[in-house]
Amino acid sequence: MNVLLFSTTGDNKSLQLRRFVKTLITDQRMEIVQTFEGLTEKLRSPRIDSLLIVILAAKHQELNDLLGISELLQDTTLFLILPDRKPKTISMGHRLQPRYITYADSDYSMSAAVLNNMLNNTSYNSAI
């Protein structure tokens, strides 16, 4: 399974997310995309392997943009990090049909177990 990390911000939370993901996977399996256009291009590219996308939606506008390309996310496994815990934000996030949702203000320690499971569970990977 290949991993695509999408975060448009260069702030502390984004850097923390990169470190967190890198501890779980090898660099050969991870690609970082920092623009919405880059994400769209990657999603439109043909791929052989399954794709797990870790998205840090730091702003509501990014979430809106993601909803606009939701059809491109259909054949992927989505690990979504939302900007806040407001009901409207959570509802928007669920419309993307992620496998897992967490929040930007969360500690990634619980998320590490979930992401590790997604990456290492062979029955999960073969079902995708």
Secondary structure, 3 states (H helix, E strand, C coil): CEEEEEECCCCHHHHHHHHHHHHHCCHHHEEEECCHHHHHHHHHCCCCCCEEEEEECCCHHHHHHHHHCHHHHCCCEEEEEECCCCHHHHHHHHHCCCCEEEECCCCCHHHHHHHHHHHHCHHHHHHC
